Amino acid sequence: VVAFAQTSGGGMSSPSEHFDLLRRTIAGYARHANLAGALIVGLGCERNQVADLLASQGLTEGPRLRSLVMQDSGGTRATIAAGIEAVQAMLPAANAARREPASAAHLKIGLECGGSDGFSGISANPALGAAMDLLVRHGGTAILSETPEIHGVEFMLTRRAISREVGQKLLDRLAWWAEYTRGHHAQFNGVVGHGNQAGGLANIFEKSLGSAMKGGTTPLMQVYRYAEPIEQAGFVFMDSPGYDPVATTGQIASGANLICFTTGRGSMFGSKPAPTIKLASNTPMFERLREDMDINCGALIDGECDLPQMGRRIFEHLLRVASGERTQSELLGLGDHEFVPWHLGIVS
């Protein structure tokens, strides 16, 4: 049982893109394949009314989807008691779930990178791309995001679009970002964070060259907005910021049931209900942070394997995690506080 607390829904503009985005995100988690049931709790006087949220997203209450409104339930203690009772009623169905063989086509992998370094673009990112080519070949879905981190190399994706319309969708999102970040010292304008600089990346274009490689080489099938349900199999793009918790939250809300997170400097990140697999770009960092890293892509730089072999290692690791093997972040108990919907609009 995990609680996903978020800090918006009240003092926000509505109707607005921000309002719709928040509702999509909450609904995406509520219907996520990795959750057996969901309880949605509201205060009662917020703009994002629980009943309206459910109706707008096509969600219907039942044995595995319940809601509570604190102002109608008797306040804090009464709502907690009612919430515990509601969750306990869902547990038998959750506990009755049993594993059975399934195709890799059911996998939807969110692709993430953070704390990148000069090795990320020559080891972890292209190796993950090779693994995603294998996944797509088996009917699965690879979800590339972090729109500011394809800025300047978008041609690497638009030339792979299956249609002019799909390519234009990506260009439209980049144009939106150019306006959204105008006048601000955002990463979209070429500035990278301290960790990226310390890792040897001079600007966003160098980072973008590596970041785009996570998506492999197959055609770009579709472009989605943040937290939109992803129904198209194959390689797709979901618009998001580059900030890891926000991007990953959107991918999970869109349907990602596993996250692959490449890093060169090291990231102590985890997520629920989709586990995060962390891929180290170099061996020294992997050894130093072994308790947090899952796969050492530094083996590629060390000459222990070639790119196709590293991609195969990653793909087989994905299958093991999907079959129940725990990731390092799961063993550490991480993921309870990484639910961070994108705060897009004004707060009043």
C-alpha positions in Angstrom: 0.0 0.0 0.0 1.5 3.3 -1.0 0.2 6.9 -0.6 0.7 9.4 -3.5 0.4 12.9 -2.0 0.3 15.9 -4.4 0.3 19.6 -3.6 -2.0 21.1 -6.2 -5.7 21.0 -7.0 -6.9 23.9 -4.9 -5.4 27.3 -5.8 -5.0 26.7 -9.5 -6.6 28.2 -12.6 -9.5 26.2 -14.0 -10.4 25.5 -16.7 -6.7 25.4 -17.8 -4.1 23.2 -19.4 -2.6 22.8 -15.9 -6.0 21.6 -14.5 -6.5 19.1 -17.3 -2.9 17.8 -16.8 -3.4 17.2 -13.1 -6.5 15.3 -13.7 -4.9 13.1 -16.4 -2.1 12.4 -14.0 -4.2 11.3 -11.1 -6.5 9.2 -13.3 -3.5 7.6 -15.0 -2.3 6.3 -11.6 -5.8 5.2 -10.6 -6.1 3.0 -13.6 -2.4 1.9 -13.7 -1.9 -1.8 -14.5 0.5 -2.2 -11.6 -2.1 -1.2 -9.0 -4.8 -3.6 -7.9 -7.0 -0.8 -6.6 -7.1 2.9 -5.8 -8.6 5.3 -3.2 -8.9 9.0 -4.2 -9.1 11.4 -1.3 -10.1 15.1 -1.6 -10.8 17.9 0.9 -14.1 19.1 -0.4 -13.8 22.7 -1.4 -10.9 22.5 -3.8 -11.3 23.4 -7.5 -10.4 19.8 -8.5 -13.6 18.2 -7.0 -13.3 14.4 -6.7 -16.6 13.7 -8.3 -15.8 16.0 -11.3 -12.4 14.4 -11.5 -13.8 10.9 -11.8 -16.5 12.0 -14.4 -14.1 14.0 -16.5 -11.7 11.0 -16.8 -14.3 8.3 -17.4 -13.6 6.7 -14.0 -16.4 4.8 -12.2 -16.3 3.9 -8.5 -16.5 0.2 -7.7 -14.9 -2.5 -5.6 -11.4 -1.4 -6.7 -11.9 2.4 -7.1 -13.2 4.3 -4.1 -13.2 8.0 -3.1 -13.5 10.0 0.1 -14.1 13.7 0.8 -12.8 14.8 4.1 -15.4 17.5 4.7 -18.2 15.0 4.2 -16.5 12.1 6.1 -16.1 13.8 9.5 -12.6 15.3 9.2 -9.1 14.0 9.5 -9.4 11.1 12.0 -12.7 9.8 10.5 -11.3 10.0 6.9 -8.2 8.1 7.9 -10.4 5.4 9.5 -12.6 5.2 6.5 -9.6 5.1 4.2 -8.0 2.2 6.1 -11.3 0.3 5.9 -11.6 1.0 2.1 -8.1 -0.2 1.5 -8.5 -3.3 3.6 -11.6 -4.2 1.5 -9.5 -4.1 -1.6 -6.7 -6.3 -0.3 -8.3 -9.7 -0.9 -8.4 -8.9 -4.7 -4.8 -7.7 -4.6 -3.6 -10.7 -2.7 -5.4 -13.1 -5.1 -3.3 -11.9 -8.0 -1.0 -14.6 -9.4 1.8 -14.4 -11.9 1.4 -16.1 -15.2 3.4 -16.1 -18.5 2.9 -13.0 -20.7 4.4 -11.5 -23.8 7.0 -8.8 -23.6 4.5 -6.8 -25.7 2.8 -5.8 -22.5 5.9 -3.9 -21.3 5.8 -0.1 -21.6 9.2 1.3 -20.6 9.7 4.9 -19.5 13.1 6.2 -20.6 14.8 8.6 -18.2 18.3 10.1 -17.7 19.6 12.3 -14.9 23.0 13.2 -13.6 24.5 12.6 -17.0 28.2 12.7 -17.8 30.5 12.5 -20.8 30.1 8.7 -20.9 26.3 8.7 -21.0 26.1 9.3 -24.7 28.6 6.5 -25.6 27.5 3.8 -23.1 24.3 3.8 -21.1 22.1 5.8 -23.5 22.9 4.0 -26.7 22.9 0.6 -24.9 19.4 1.4 -23.6 18.4 2.3 -27.1 19.6 -1.1 -28.3 17.5 -2.7 -25.6 14.5 -0.7 -26.7 15.0 -1.9 -30.3 14.7 -5.4 -29.0 11.6 -4.5 -27.0 9.9 -2.9 -30.0 10.7 -5.9 -32.0 8.8 -8.0 -29.5 5.8 -5.7 -29.6 6.5 -3.5 -26.6 6.5 0.2 -26.1 9.4 2.6 -25.4 8.5 6.1 -24.1 11.1 8.8 -24.6 10.4 12.1 -22.7 12.2 15.2 -21.3 11.4 17.6 -24.2 14.1 20.1 -23.2 16.7 17.4 -23.6 16.0 16.8 -27.3 16.2 20.5 -28.0 18.7 21.0 -30.8 18.7 17.4 -32.0 15.0 17.0 -32.7 15.9 16.1 -36.3 17.1 12.8 -35.0 13.5 12.0 -34.1 11.5 13.8 -36.7 13.3 12.0 -39.5 12.1 8.8 -37.9 8.4 9.9 -37.7 6.0 7.6 -39.4 4.2 10.6 -40.9 4.5 14.3 -41.4 1.7 14.8 -38.8 3.6 12.9 -36.1 6.8 14.8 -36.8 4.9 18.1 -36.6 3.4 17.2 -33.2 7.0 17.0 -31.8 7.9 20.3 -33.4 4.8 21.9 -32.0 5.8 20.8 -28.5 9.3 22.3 -28.9 7.7 25.5 -30.1 5.5 25.6 -27.0 8.6 25.1 -24.8 10.5 27.9 -26.5 7.6 30.2 -25.6 7.1 28.7 -22.1 10.8 29.2 -21.1 11.3 32.6 -22.8 13.1 35.0 -20.6 14.0 32.4 -18.0 17.3 30.7 -17.2 15.9 27.2 -18.1 17.8 24.2 -19.3 15.9 24.6 -22.6 18.1 27.7 -23.3 21.3 25.8 -23.2 22.2 25.8 -19.5 22.9 22.4 -17.9 23.0 21.7 -14.2 26.1 21.5 -12.0 26.2 17.7 -12.0 26.1 17.7 -15.9 28.9 20.3 -16.0 31.0 18.4 -13.5 30.5 15.2 -15.6 31.9 16.9 -18.7 28.8 18.2 -20.5 29.2 21.8 -21.7 25.7 22.6 -22.9 22.2 21.2 -23.5 23.1 20.2 -27.1 25.8 17.8 -25.9 23.4 16.3 -23.4 20.6 16.1 -26.0 22.8 14.1 -28.4 23.1 11.4 -25.8 19.6 11.7 -24.4 17.9 11.1 -27.7 19.8 7.8 -28.1 17.8 6.2 -25.4 15.0 5.7 -27.9 16.9 3.4 -30.2 16.5 3.4 -33.9 12.9 2.3 -34.7 10.3 4.6 -36.2 8.6 7.3 -34.1 5.1 6.1 -33.9 3.3 8.8 -32.0 3.7 12.0 -29.8 1.7 12.4 -26.6 1.1 15.3 -24.2 2.1 14.8 -20.6 0.2 11.9 -18.8 -1.9 11.2 -21.9 -2.8 7.4 -22.1 -0.3 5.8 -24.4 -2.1 3.3 -26.7 0.3 3.1 -29.6 2.9 0.3 -29.4 6.5 0.9 -30.5 8.7 3.9 -30.0 6.7 7.0 -28.8 7.4 10.4 -27.3 5.7 12.0 -24.3 6.1 15.7 -23.6 7.6 16.5 -20.2 10.2 18.6 -18.4 13.6 17.2 -17.9 13.3 17.1 -14.1 13.4 13.4 -13.3 10.5 13.0 -10.7 8.1 15.1 -12.9 9.0 13.3 -16.1 8.7 9.9 -14.6 5.4 10.7 -12.9 4.0 11.6 -16.4 5.4 8.4 -17.9 3.8 6.3 -15.2 0.5 8.1 -15.6 0.7 7.5 -19.3 1.0 3.7 -18.6 4.7 3.0 -18.2 5.0 -0.2 -16.1 8.8 0.0 -15.8 11.3 2.9 -15.8 14.9 2.7 -17.1 17.0 5.5 -15.7 20.5 6.1 -17.1 23.0 8.1 -15.1 26.7 9.0 -15.1 27.0 10.9 -11.9 24.6 8.7 -9.9 20.9 9.0 -9.0 19.2 7.8 -5.8 15.8 7.6 -7.4 13.0 5.1 -7.1 9.4 5.0 -8.2 6.1 3.3 -7.6 4.0 1.6 -8.9 6.5 1.2 -11.8 9.9 0.2 -10.5 13.0 2.1 -11.6 16.0 0.3 -13.1 19.2 2.5 -12.9 21.9 2.1 -15.5 25.4 3.4 -14.7 27.4 4.9 -17.6 30.8 4.1 -16.1 32.3 1.4 -13.9 33.9 3.6 -11.2 30.5 5.2 -10.4 28.8 1.8 -10.5 31.2 0.4 -8.0 31.0 3.5 -5.8 27.2 3.4 -5.7 26.6 -0.3 -6.1 23.7 -0.2 -3.6 21.8 2.1 -5.9 22.8 1.0 -9.4 21.2 -2.0 -11.2 23.2 -2.4 -14.4 26.8 -1.4 -15.3 26.9 -0.1 -18.8 30.5 0.9 -18.1 31.3 -2.7 -19.3 30.8 -1.3 -22.8 33.6 1.3 -22.3 35.8 -1.3 -20.5 35.7 -3.6 -23.6 33.9 -6.4 -21.9 31.1 -6.4 -24.4 29.9 -4.7 -27.6 26.7 -2.5 -28.0 24.3 -5.3 -29.1 25.5 -7.5 -26.2 24.9 -4.7 -23.7 21.5 -4.1 -25.2 20.7 -7.8 -24.8 21.8 -7.7 -21.1 19.5 -4.7 -20.4 16.6 -6.4 -22.2 17.0 -9.6 -20.3 17.2 -7.6 -17.0 13.9 -5.9 -17.9 12.3 -9.3 -18.3 13.6 -10.5 -14.9 12.3 -7.3 -13.1 8.9 -7.7 -14.9 8.9 -11.2 -13.6 9.4 -10.2 -10.0 13.1 -9.6 -9.4 13.5 -6.5 -7.3 15.4 -3.4 -8.3 17.9 -1.7 -6.1 15.5 1.2 -5.4 12.8 -1.3 -4.3 15.3 -3.0 -2.0 16.0 0.4 -0.4 12.2 1.1 -0.1 12.3 4.2 -2.4 9.4 5.5 -4.4 6.8 6.7 -1.9 7.6 10.4 -2.4 8.4 10.6 -6.1 4.9 11.3 -7.2 5.4 14.9 -8.6 2.8 16.0 -11.2 4.0 18.8 -13.4 3.1 22.3 -11.9 2.4 24.0 -15.2 0.2 27.0 -14.5 -0.3 29.8 -12.1 -1.2 29.4 -8.4 -3.6 32.0 -7.0 
